[in-house]
Amino acid sequence: MKKYFPHLIVALLLACAWMPVGSTAQVATSVNPSGYGDRQFDMDTIFSAKRIREDDKMYQISVWRRIDLREKYNLSLYGSGDSKRNGIINHIYKAVVDENALEVFGDDEFTTPLSIAEFQENFWLNAVGDSIFVKQLYYLDFKEDFVFDKHHSDMVFDIKYIHLVMPSQTNSNAGQKTIAYIRYKDFYNYFKDHPEARWINFQNLSQSLTYDKAFDTRLFRSVVRRFTNPDEALIADMVDAEHPNPDVQAYMDALAFEYKLLEFENTLWEW
């Protein structure tokens, strides 16, 4: 054994000599999903606040939802008082206009950036040019992907963007109006560092949460307006035109879809 030892030392030195300078070791993908070296994976770093590798998405469906801030469950986001100045809509407005911290767009493809002046006009003026109040903007829409992440063996709600909407009633009954689209990752990263903007716990103010935590824990009630379908149609548009009460039927269809997602998650491991 001793006579082979010098040869072993020489072999180890030669191996070290051929090792590239500055090379980095791979890390466990459970620690860093993107990894290094040959184990890099694509993931959405533009819209998503979550780190889900594209190759780990075994199931995915897109869902468009609406939060009606006037609902009792959502009053913590709507804000307090008559002005709702401490609510989520006004905090988004201040982040865009006062701090220029959130980039806003005019379309859901994010190809049309809006200037601050354009955003302000969309925000404050309705179809006939009348000024409105923050409390009259009580819809907050968003798109998310319902994803099964095989890496963590978990179902994930992966929000992609926020859609600020002026309700038709506020817009002089001329139909709802798009105010702006905001990438969810930008929204998430901004508000996690701004604790003054909070989901308000009216029963215990010490337990109020920043918006990033409120959305992470799904502390809101939303209604599904659309899900992935060949016609890209809203649920309301898929109701029979001859139905005696299409609005109620659309709401029931939205609930049925919610239960379908819940059932899918609950029965995922039964087999």
Secondary structure, 3 states (H helix, E strand, C coil): CHHHHHHHHHHHHHHHHHCCCCCCCCCCCCCCCCCCHHHCCCECCCCCCCCCEHHHEEEEEEEEEEEECCCHHHHHHHCCCCCCCCCHHHHHHHHHHCCCCCCEECCCCCCCECCHHHHHHHHHECCCCCECCHHHCCEEEEEEEEEEECCCCEEEEEEEEEEEEECCCCCCCCCCEEEEEEEHHHHHHHHCCCCCCEECCCCCHHHCEEHHHHHHCCCCCEEEEEECCCCCCCCHHHCCCCCCCHHHHHHHHHHHHHHHHHHHHHCCCCC
